[in-house]
Amino acid sequence: MKKLLPFKDVQLQWLRLLLLDTELSPRAFQFAAYLAVRRCNKEEGPNEGRAWPSHSLVCKDLGLKSEKTIQRLIKELDGKWFDIKRGNGLKHSTEYVPTKATH
């Protein structure tokens, strides 16, 4: 199996592909770009390319009024652009990892 390049090395190409996805809602595009550019871990190692911001931080940063909006966006992005492992509250944030297919 071919080894994936570090996400930081393919980030611009990933964003270009994201931009071409006409099935994504504008808010889902914004959320995905936010995760990839602002919140992804750029340090090499097992957490490289992953993001795990809290829902309250995402709401604050993107000006969202409800965490329900994030839940809808997660459904839209899960499996297509990110492999998403849902957290269950305090100290267990949802984790977002770019899918191998899009990476």
N, C-alpha and C positions, 0 to 999 in steps of 0.2 A: 504494500500500500504506500502510496506517495505521501511523504510528510508535508503537512500544511505549513505554509509560510506564517510567520508571526502576523497577527491581525493588523498591527500597526503598519506593516509593509503592504497590505492589500486594502487598507481602509478606504482610500480614495476610489479604487475600482468598485468596492462594495457599495459605496455611496452612489456611484454612477448607476449601478444596477438597481439600487433601491429607487432612484429617481425615475427610472423607466418602468417601474411597476404601476401600471394604470389601474390595477384593481385595488390598490391601497387607498384608504381615505386620507385626506390631507392631514388629519390629526395623527393617524397611525404613522404616516411618513415623518411627521415632526418628532413623535415619540421615538421611533427607531433611530433617526439621525441623532437625537439627543443622547440616546444610550451609547451609540457608537462613537460619537465625537466628544461628548462632555463627561460621560460616566464610565467608559470602559477602562479597565486596568491596562496600562501600557507597559508594565514591567514584565520582563520575560519570566517564564515559569508556568506553573500549573494554572494560575489565575489570569494569565495574559488573555486579553480580549473579552473577559467577563465583566459584567456590571451587576451591581446589587443595591441600587438606591432604594430607600424606603419609599412607600407610596406617598407619604406626606411630603417628602423632599421633592418628588416628581411633581406633585400638585403645586408646590411653591414655585419651583423653577419654571414650569410651563404655564402657570396661571390657570390651572384647572381648579374647578370648584368642588369636584367630587372624586373620591377614590373609585367610585363605580365606573367612571370614565376610563380609568386605568385598567380596570378589569375587562372592559370591552376591547380596549386596545390590545391587551395581552392575548385575547382570543383571536384577534385579527392577525397578529404577528407570530403566534406560537406555531412552530413546525415549519413555517415558510421562511422567515428571516432569522428567528431566534429559537433555540431550544430553551424553553422556560421552565425552571423548577420553582414552583410556587412555595413561598415561605408561609409560615403560620403565625406571624406576629412578632413580638419583641425578640430581638436578637436572631431572628430567622427571616431575613428579607428574601424577597423573590430574586432569583438569580437569572440573568439573561446572558446567553452564550450564542454568538452567531452560529447558524447551522453550518455543518460541514459542506453542504451543497452550495451555499452562498459564499462561503469562505474561499 
